[in-house]
Structure formats: C-alpha cells, structure tokens
Amino acid sequence: MTERKQYLYRIDPSRPEMLSQGMTDEESRVMKQHYEYMQHLLRQGHLILAGRTQNPDESGFGIVIFEANTDDDAHLIMMNDPAVNLGVMNAWLFPYKVALKR
C-alpha cells in the first residue's frame, strides 16, 4: 500500500466583507455544508485538522490539513468542499508535511 501524502489548502472568503459584516443567508448555508464536509473527511480518516484565524477583517483565512493518495485526489478533495465548489471561498492547494504534533 502506498503511503498517503499530506496536503494543506488555504481558503479565503470570495467576499472579504463576510468576515467583518457577517455572512449572508446563502453563505451561512454553504459554510454549514463546509463544516459537515470537514466532519465527513474526519470520519473517513483524511482530515488531520481544520480551522480559521479569528481576525474579523480581510486578513482572515482558514486552513485544512489532510491526507490523500495522490495530487489528483488531493485536488478533488479540495474541490469537493462545498465552500470552494460553490464559490463562497477561494482555495489554494499545497503539498504539506506535518513536522511536529502534540
């Protein structure tokens, strides 16, 4: 069996005001789906961690660190995130390696 690789994707709101002014009803619905997708990835054994910065301005962003078998699989996992797929978040994928962990 091939060892799975680690990846990180960064997500930024496509509408930066979402962080300072709050979410629209549609953004809220999509972000609920995003959270459910993160829970699904966790149950499937892909997700290592997910979270976001707490600054309420345009510098805020989220990260998702996860494992996948191939670069193509990693890209698919990112693109299947409802927040990314539905355009509420812009996303960038990076190969990643956790060096230390508690």
Secondary structure, DSSP 8 states (H G I E B T S, - for coil): ----EEEEEEEEESSTHHHHH---HHHHHHHHHHHHHHHHHHHTT-EEEEEE----STT--EEEEEEESSHHHHHHHHHTSHHHHTTSEEEEEEEE------
